[in-house]
Each structure stands twice: as structure tokens, then as C-alpha cells.
């Protein structure tokens, strides 16, 4: 409900910090569809997550941080979960 309330105005930027943490499978799929729809409409979505499957499914570009610093940025279509940054 909170997510729907915040997204109904088609925001220009969405910061999604661990958006599916603690949700059931159906709610996760719904949340992913909402974020992808926002992206298609032109909203910028900054996804913060530790879930590699979620990151790979939703991201155009992936920035990896370690000790508070960005150590690499890659396009998601040019990488996989086995590749090092």
C-alpha cells in the first residue's frame, strides 16, 4: 500500500532500498513489475539491494561498493553473477 501510494504520481526519481525484503513471492513479483513500469515511463530508479538476482533482473547498470567506495560499474547485460568487477 505504501509503495502504491508513493508511486501513483509517476515520480522522476525513486530510491528503492531493499524493496522486496520480507515480502512473499507474489508481492516481490508485483514490486518488480511496478519498478520496471516506472523505468519504462521514464522515471529513474536507484535500486539498493544485496539480492543479486533482483539486481540483475531490474538494473541497467550495476555499481559495486566496498568500504563506502564505488569499486566498479558495469552494464547488467554485459555481466553475470560469476564475473568479478
Backbone torsions as a table, in degrees:
resi	resn	phi	psi	omega
1	UNK	NA	-43.9	-178.8
2	UNK	-63.9	-43.4	179.8
3	UNK	-60.4	-46.8	179.2
4	UNK	-61.6	-40.8	179.6
5	UNK	-62.1	-40.4	-177.5
6	UNK	-76.4	-24.7	-173.3
7	UNK	-99.4	-5.2	-174.1
8	UNK	-66.6	-20.4	-178.9
9	UNK	-90.5	7.5	-176.3
10	UNK	52.6	69.1	-177.6
11	UNK	-65.2	154.9	178.3
12	UNK	-75.7	-29.8	-179.2
13	UNK	-138.5	135.1	174.7
14	UNK	-126.4	125.7	172.6
15	UNK	-102.5	111.1	-176.6
16	UNK	-108.5	99.8	-178.9
17	UNK	-96.2	110.2	-178.0
18	UNK	48.5	58.5	-170.5
19	UNK	-66.9	-18.6	-176.6
20	UNK	-115.1	8.6	-179.4
21	UNK	-59.2	122.9	176.6
22	UNK	83.0	3.8	-179.4
23	UNK	-91.7	156.4	174.5
24	UNK	-80.0	170.1	-173.6
25	UNK	-57.3	-42.7	-180.0
26	UNK	-63.8	-42.2	179.3
27	UNK	-68.4	-35.2	177.2
28	UNK	-62.7	-48.1	179.9
29	UNK	-60.8	-40.7	178.9
30	UNK	-64.3	-44.0	179.5
31	UNK	-62.8	-43.3	177.8
32	UNK	-60.9	-43.3	178.8
33	UNK	-62.3	-41.3	178.5
34	UNK	-61.3	-45.9	-179.1
35	UNK	-65.2	-40.3	178.4
36	UNK	-66.6	-37.7	177.9
37	UNK	-64.9	-40.9	176.9
38	UNK	-60.4	-43.3	178.8
39	UNK	-61.0	-43.7	179.5
40	UNK	-62.2	-32.2	179.3
41	UNK	-81.1	-5.2	176.0
42	UNK	107.2	1.0	177.2
43	UNK	-75.0	145.0	171.7
44	UNK	-85.7	133.4	179.7
45	UNK	-122.0	117.1	174.7
46	UNK	-98.8	110.6	-177.6
47	UNK	-99.7	124.1	174.8
48	UNK	-113.1	116.7	-175.5
49	UNK	-157.1	156.4	172.6
50	UNK	-105.8	-3.2	-178.1
51	UNK	-86.3	103.9	-176.0
52	UNK	-61.0	-38.0	178.6
53	UNK	-62.7	-42.2	178.4
54	UNK	-64.4	-44.3	179.5
55	UNK	-60.4	-47.5	-178.5
56	UNK	-65.7	-34.8	-177.9
57	UNK	-75.6	-29.6	-171.3
58	UNK	-109.6	-13.4	-169.6
59	UNK	-100.8	143.2	169.5
60	UNK	-86.5	-43.4	177.3
61	UNK	-129.4	147.8	-177.5
62	UNK	-123.1	125.4	173.9
63	UNK	-108.5	128.8	179.0
64	UNK	-102.7	130.2	179.4
65	UNK	-114.3	144.3	176.4
66	UNK	-144.4	128.2	-177.6
67	UNK	53.0	39.9	175.4
68	UNK	78.7	7.0	-179.3
69	UNK	-124.9	143.9	175.1
70	UNK	-74.1	122.1	-178.6
71	UNK	-106.7	-5.1	177.5
72	UNK	-178.8	148.4	175.9
73	UNK	-134.1	130.7	179.7
74	UNK	-139.5	153.6	170.6
75	UNK	-76.6	136.3	-174.2
76	UNK	-63.9	-31.3	-179.7
77	UNK	-72.4	-14.3	-179.2
78	UNK	-104.7	15.6	-179.3
79	UNK	-141.9	173.7	175.3
80	UNK	-146.9	175.4	-175.4
81	UNK	-73.1	-13.1	-179.6
82	UNK	-92.6	-15.7	-175.0
83	UNK	-81.1	141.0	175.9
84	UNK	-88.6	155.9	-179.8
85	UNK	-83.6	NA	NA
